[in-house]
Amino acid sequence: MPGYQKSAEAISRLTPEQYRVTQQSGTERPGTGELLYNKDPGIYVDIVSGEPLFASSDKFESGCGWPSFVKPIEPANVAELRDVTHGMVRTEVRSKHGDSHLGHVFPDGPRDRGGLRYCINSASLRFVHRDDMEAEGYGRYLDQVEDVT
């Protein structure tokens, strides 16, 4: 597995919104994320470290205002932490290697697909189209990306 990590160079390339979300545990406004309605085949990787996080085949329309996924593509890359901010108890989701705040996971996802909803900020993700996956070093995940005809 390539050496996915957080670096000063990667942090310096973030937009103010990407920095606020990933480094300061911010949340983008619902319905505003650029990847919310993306239906192209490919994978979603950490904007900071590049580690693979979610596959397009696991994305679904939840109506919550953020991209939603039923499971991570590489569970070892997604850390779950107890979050008691904002007067509620939630499970925060962070990337393992980049330590980026991604969003939260909730137990209200599609029952037939495991029952989880990973509610993820677009600002913490970079989308890699299926056609570019091999060239960018993500070829081993191609079997987890659907064929769209």
Secondary structure by P-SEA (a helix, b strand, c coil): ccbbbbcaaaaaaccaaaaaaccccccccccccccccccccccccccccccccccccccccccccccccccccccccbbbbbbccccbbbbbbbbcccccccccccccccccccccccccccccbbbbccccccccccccccccccccc
